[in-house]
């Protein structure tokens, strides 16, 4: 299932997930730090969404209260609420 999320408080503009049976099959991030987000996307492929949330939730970027990894966790929390 494709799930789209608009992150808040970060440089990235959109996160597009492919989720099947609570497993992230793919993640594409539009905007943000290209290399870092490609790396994170590669690392979370095949992972259960609860594991991803536990690993990424609460990570901050410099002076911001959030980060792209934190926004990935927020997206997956929202996904769980909607499904």
Secondary structure, 3 states (H helix, E strand, C coil): CEEEECCCCCCEEEEEEEEECCEEEEEEEEECCHHHHHHHHHHHCCCEHHHHHHHHCCCCCCCCCCCHHHHHHHHHHHHHHHC
